[in-house]
Amino acid sequence: MCYLVVSLIQDVLPMCFSTKTSGEVPDNLAPIAISGHASAENWRKALEHAREFLERIRGREDFSDRFRPCIEAIAFNIAHASIQINALP
């Protein structure tokens, strides 16, 4: 069961968190670019889903301590995007 959960989580996480050949796990993300290609309503729905995803991964105890900074990078990105999304008309 644990392998299935990890496999599913890995499928939805950005590949920028994949382990480098040195063994290092990157812990930063490029900022989310909020564009007019999607409606404000769709961005708000996406933000809602992103926050739910964040809460779920924060609540998991099977992530290693090395991966915790990656989760915080996701949180930072969501917080930054929420400022932009909340400013949409």
Sequence and secondary structure as in RCSB ss.txt:
>XXXX:A:sequence
MCYLVVSLIQDVLPMCFSTKTSGEVPDNLAPIAISGHASAENWRKALEHAREFLERIRGREDFSDRFRPCIEAIA
FNIAHASIQINALP
>XXXX:A:secstr
 HHHHHHHHHHHS GGGS  TTS            TTS HHHHHHHHHHHHHHHHHHHT S S GGGHHHHHHHH
HHHHHHHHHHHT  
